Amino acid sequence: MFSYFSQGKLVRNGKEKKSVIFIEGNIASGKTTCLEYFSKTSNIEVLTEPVSKWRNVRGHNPLGLMYQDPTRWGITLQTYVQLTMLDRHLSTMSAPVRMMERSIYSAKYIFVENLFRSGKMPEVDFAVLSEWFEWITQNIAIPVDLIVYLQSSPQTCHERLKERCREEEKIIPLEYLEAIHQLYEDWLIKKTSFNVPAPVLVRHPANLTQLWEVLESTWAGIPVECFQHLEESMRRQIEAVLRAKEEGCNSILGRCS
């Protein structure tokens, strides 16, 4: 899996330059729909969250247990989430572009953080998870070139949640989605809470065709002036992404200098 060290970090195999995009957003924000749309494109590899693993670890359901009793089972689930997400990040890419549903970063910065801030995760559990996360991100390169944030209101997510009827999600209240939303906003919009490891493109999940046009053209190096047909807010976002790339976003280290 690993072939060499780069600036003190273990780097996975694969010399060919490929792009990695994280699709981030609240529960029921449209990530699955987005990924299903792009999975039809042959040059994109789509990796969804390994929810089936979180529901069945040798016959146990840590995801369901966590929703029932987060204080008791939060660290159990999140330790396994951290492991399975790291495995996703380091798996060999099978296409020029990889789109991942969430990341090891949002697992820590959003969901672990929410458990701790809400008083549902003991301080010692939070400390152990934080130590693990910091060791991983300091010693293993997590490739990422772009973060697409699907920005949806908590109310909209709550309505979608009720419609899709996943067993573990039936007990999720609106207040929980509001807390997750605020953590995402602080991280990816305000950039006031944690390190953002790549440029961020903010999109409403409704227009997936336009999102692909933007992504494809951005990575092809097409000047932002070619996007005059898009709304001004979208053009500003593309310009910011291109500027960040020019200023030295290192996709191997997953960080911008």
N, C-alpha and C positions, 0 to 999 in steps of 0.2 A: 504493500500500500504506500509506504514512504520510500523515497529514493535519495533524498539529499537534504542538507540543511541550508536554509537561507536566512541570514541575519539572526542566527540562533534558533530558528524555528524548524520543526519537522515539516517538510513539504511533500505532498502526495505525488505519486507517479504521474507522468504526462507532460511532455514538453510543448505540445501544440497549444497555442493561445486559444482559449475558449472563454465564453462569457457566462457568468453566474448571476442570476437575478433572484432576489427574495421577494415573494409576494406576501406582504404583511397586512394585517387588519384585524379588527375585532371578530369575535365569534359571530358567524352568519353575516359577515360583511360582503360576501360575494367571491371569496377566494376560490372555492371549489368550482363555481361557474367559470371564473376567469381561467383557471388551469385546464378545465375541460375544453374550453374554446381553443387554447393554444396547443393542446395535445394533438390536435388535428394537423398541425404543421410538422412536416417531416424533419426539419432541422432543429427542433426544440425537444429537449428531454424534460418531461414534467415529473417532479417528485412531490407527491402529496405527503401530508403528515402521516406518520405510521400509527394511526389511531387503532388499527386492528391489533397491533402489538400492545398498545396501552390498555386495551380491553381484555387481553388474554396473555398473561405471563404464567405459563405452565398451569393453566386452569384458573388463575386468579384475575380479577378485574380491578387493577389499581385506579383506573380512571373513574369507575363507578364508586369505588370506596372513597376516593378523594372528595367527590361531590357530596357524599353522605356525611363524611366527617373529615373536613380538611385539616383540622389540627392534628389528628392522628395519622392521616395518610398522605398529607401534602408532600412531605419529604420523600416518601416512598415513590409516589408518582413522578415527582420532578427529578429525582435522581435517574429514573429510568428514561424520562423524556430527554434529559441531557445526554445520556448515553446513545439513545436511538437517533437523536438529531445529529450528534457528532458522526455517527456511522453514515448518515445520509450525506453530510457535507464532504466526507472523505471518500465516498464511493467513486469508482471510475466513471467518467462522463462518456455517454454514448452518442452525443450530438454536439454541434458547435455551440449551442446555447442550452443552459440548464435553468429551468424555473423551479424554485423550491417554495412550497407552502410553509411560510414562517421560517424560523432559524433558531440556532442555539442562543442567539442574542435576545430575541423576543421571549424565548422561554424563560431566560433569567430576568431581563429588564422589565418584562410585563407581568408574567404570571407568577413567578416566584416573588417578585417585588410586591405584587398585590396581596398575596397570601401573608407576607410579613407585615405590610402596612395596615392591613385590616385586623391584625392581631390573631390570625388563624395559624400562623407558623411560629413556633417557639424560636427565640433568638439563637439558640444553639444550632437548630436545624438550618436556619438561614445562614449562619456563619460557615457551617460545613459545606453547604451548596455553593456559597460564594467562593470559598477556597478552591473547590473543584473547578468552578467556572474560570476563575482567574488563572489557575495553572494551565487549563486547556488553551485559553486565548493567548497566553504569553508564550506557550511552547509549541503549539500546533497552528499552522497557517490555515485559516478558514477563508477560502476564496469567496469574494463577492465583488461585483462590479457596479451593481445598481440595486436599490431598494424601491419597489413600487408599493406605495401605501394606498390601499383601497379605503378611502375615508367615507364611512357611513355613520349616520347618527345612531346612538344607542337605541332609540325608539324603533327605528327601521330594523335594526338587528334583532330586537326582541320579537317583533312581528314575524320575521323570517324564522326565528328559532321555534316559535309555536307551530309554524306551518310544516317544518321538516320532521318534527316528532322523533328525534333521537332520544332513546331511553334515558341516557345519563343527563341530557340537557333539560329535561322537563322541569327540574327544580331550580333552574337558573333564574334569579330575579332580575328585573331591570337595573336595580342598583349595582349589581355585579358588572353588567355590561357598561354602565356609566363609569365605573372605576377603571375598567380596562381601557375604555375610550380615552379617558384623561391621561393615563400613563402613555398611551400611544402618541397623543398630541404633544405631551411634554418631551417625549423622546425624538419624534420624527418631524414635528412641525416647529415647536418652540426651540428644540435642541437644548433644553435646560437641565436635563436629568442625567443622561448617560452618553458615552461616546457613540456617534453614528458612524459605522464602519464603511459607508459608501454614499455616493450621491443619492438623493431621494427624489422620486417622481411621484407626485400626489395625483391620484385619479379617483373620480367617482366610478364605481364598478359598472355603470350602465353602458358605456360606449367602448366595448372591447376592440372593435375594428380600428378605431382611431388610436387606441393605446398601442396596438401592434404596429401601426404605421409609424408612430413616434419612435418606438423602441428600435425597429428595424433601421430606420433612417439615421437615428442617433448613432448607433454602432457602426453604420457605414460611413460616418464622418461627413454627412451632408450638412451644409451650413444652416444655421437656424433661420436665415432669411427665406429659406424654401418653405417655411411653414406659415406663410401669411394667411392661408385659408383657415388656420386654426384660431380659436379664441385667444385673446391676449394673455390670459392667465396660463394657458398651456404653453405658449411660446416662451414665456418667462421661465417656466420650469425646464424646458428643453435647454434654453440658454444657460441656466444654472448647472445642469448636468454636464454640458459640453465644457463649461468653464472649469468645473471641478476636475474633469478628466485632463484638461490642459495643464492644470496646476499640479498634477502628479498623483492621481489616485492609483495606488499600487494594488492591482488585483491579486497578486500572489499573497501579499500579507493581509489583504482584506482591510486596509486602512488608508486613509488619505493623509498625505504629509502636510 
